[in-house]
């Protein structure tokens, strides 16, 4: 039977089936942690930074197909970017890179954007560059937890 | 790839015998049952035959069966119909926190219009305590509505006991029996109900048709107006093929139910045990014994349901989840929450419901596929910090 109605784009399913950059980075230079179990999505983003450039990114995510795919995509997008470039990545850009997300799943892309911003903030904090820290706008369903200092 | 369908509680395929029985009512016997000539009378006769068959399945009288567009309409009609018929006399309805949305949302609709609704809690098995009904019932209680078996976790409620309490308290009693009719014994007299909802597509009948049992003498207002159909309680030209389909499905279910339930209990228990053996950190949902023959509900720790469902689908296995992410509302299962499960477990629920075409091989396929998916998703779960 044809005309199967699909929830997700082929690109989302590709990243969901075969997520890139899964895992933690030991001695990461920055970690972003967003979401909570109540809302059903938790994303952790790890970055390695060298001379202002993100050289590696990995993630761990508890969440739906869209949450996993956006995590995977955002780690792909930031690698090789400067911190300033990475900070300009919006949730819409992540969603667009995945050929779109269903409207009820757009919050997952917001989660990815926030995880990235928090990871970069964490890097700046660790470097003592407090003036660079930007607080993401909490204009969505998810409650943002600043990563506790370990 | 062979598809393994394990979501019979969502819907069932229509049995070939049922499709065959329905077929003439689309074409040769297309008449309007309200017409006086023979085309109409043939259709009318088919409806009455179906009514007798449906009544026989639940030990009711034919004239107590009212055909609807499905389980949702039957639930709406039961609640709103009784509420409107009781207006000015009684204004209280008792239901439970684990009802299907067709009951819960209808109760909320009535609540906004001034009715008082008591939503009873359930225990950790998803069971309503009849004592809670006894405590909640007052002379102002118009209706008690408690489902026969829960669609998510499969727990079968103490309906007979609650029925007696409702009767003693002078309230009508409704049960949503969408998950049980045609699957386990449903006897309106043993259960002591005034009203009972059922749906055709949960028992190998077609979608778009169901029925409400209305015990003789039970006063309900109509929701549909503008025709004499269904003894003026449900206006609108009857879905003749659908009703015929429901009748045949009910008849066949009555013949095969006992044997089929036994077979399904075997598969159910095998699936449950096999999953427990193969996957760590599983939480079993629902009552182990007072349970639908075909339902297995589990929470898989540290991972989320939609991602499991999607992965299973990639391997051809169809199941459902109570995760918020799977629903448009983004609300997690109200049933599991009412049972006291923490949110992260609720998000990791899987429901397997088996049926007529489920085989041992299907269960084996789940054993083969699911542990790998769980391992893959746990490897990316931030909730699981230590090595597995």
Contacts between the chains, C-beta under 8 A, distances in Angstrom:
chain1	res1	chain2	res2	distance
A	8	B	310	8.0
A	13	B	310	8.0
A	16	B	307	7.4
A	16	B	310	6.5
A	17	B	314	6.6
A	19	B	380	6.6
A	22	B	379	6.6
A	22	B	380	4.6
A	23	B	379	7.9
A	23	B	380	7.7
A	33	B	382	7.5
A	37	B	342	7.3
A	37	B	343	5.0
A	37	B	344	3.5
A	37	B	347	7.0
A	37	B	383	7.4
A	38	B	343	4.5
A	39	B	324	7.2
A	39	B	330	7.8
A	40	B	304	6.1
A	40	B	323	6.2
A	40	B	324	4.7
A	40	B	325	5.2
A	40	B	330	7.8
A	40	B	332	6.6
A	40	B	343	7.2
A	40	B	347	4.3
A	41	B	304	7.7
A	41	B	325	7.2
A	42	B	382	5.2
A	42	B	383	6.8
A	43	B	382	7.4
A	44	B	382	4.3
A	59	B	380	7.5
A	60	B	380	5.5
A	60	B	381	6.5
A	60	B	382	4.0
A	61	B	380	5.9
A	61	B	381	7.6
A	61	B	382	6.7
A	62	B	302	7.1
A	62	B	303	6.6
A	62	B	304	5.6
A	62	B	344	7.7
A	62	B	347	7.9
A	62	B	381	5.0
A	62	B	382	5.7
A	62	B	383	5.3
A	63	B	304	5.2
A	63	B	307	6.9
A	63	B	325	6.6
A	64	B	304	5.9
A	64	B	306	3.8
A	64	B	307	5.7
A	64	B	310	8.0
A	64	B	323	7.1
A	64	B	325	3.5
A	64	B	326	7.3
A	65	B	306	5.9
A	65	B	307	5.7
A	65	B	310	4.7
A	66	B	325	7.8
A	67	B	304	7.6
A	67	B	307	7.8
A	67	B	325	7.4
A	68	B	307	6.0
A	68	B	380	7.1
A	104	B	328	5.5
A	104	B	330	6.6
A	107	B	330	8.0
A	141	B	330	7.4
